[in-house]
Structures are given as structure tokens and as C-alpha cells.
Amino acid sequence: VQIDLDEEVARQLEAELNANIMWNVVIEKVKRSERLTYVIMKYQALKRNPLTEAQARRNMIVYLKNIAGYKMNYFKGISCDEIRPLFKEAL
């Protein structure tokens, strides 16, 4: 008899919980989570790609400008191969 009462109470509690859950909100959160996961995976894939030579050159120039005190005019007309030794010295 007690087991039947416990089961009935459990069913009622479960029904109340399910009634209180806003399923549209839950579904929206799951969809948003999936979208965020996709965006994160895409970002990580982009980070794994090697830099182009122009991007590497720009990064080295910015580093040298900020850390080593070079002026931007110094780098005009200089190739990436000529900047690389300066960058290695500054490190």
C-alpha cells in the first residue's frame, strides 16, 4: 500500500515538474548552445591554420613597433625576410 502511495506521489511530482518547465525555453537554450559550439569549433579551426606571409609580417611589425620602439616608416618597402632578423633580435 505504501509503495503504491509513493509511486503516485512520485508521478504527481513529476507531472508538476514537467508542467512547470517551459519547453520552448529549454529547446532555445539547446539550440543556442549548439550554435555556440559550432562557432567555437570554427574559430579554433581558423586558429590552427598557418598565418599568411602578410599576416606574419604585420604581426612582426606591430610587435617591433610596440616593444622595440621602431617607427612604422622604417618598415615601408622592407620585405618579410628582412623584418624576420629584426624580430628575432627583439625576442
WOUR-V953941 format. One line per field, one symbol per residue. psi: psi as a letter, one per 40 degrees, with the letter a starting at -180 (. if undefined). A space follows every 50 residues. Layout:
psi: ???
This chain:
psi: dddddddddddddddddddehgddddddddddddddddddddddddddii iidddddddddddddddeeiidddehehiddddddddddd.
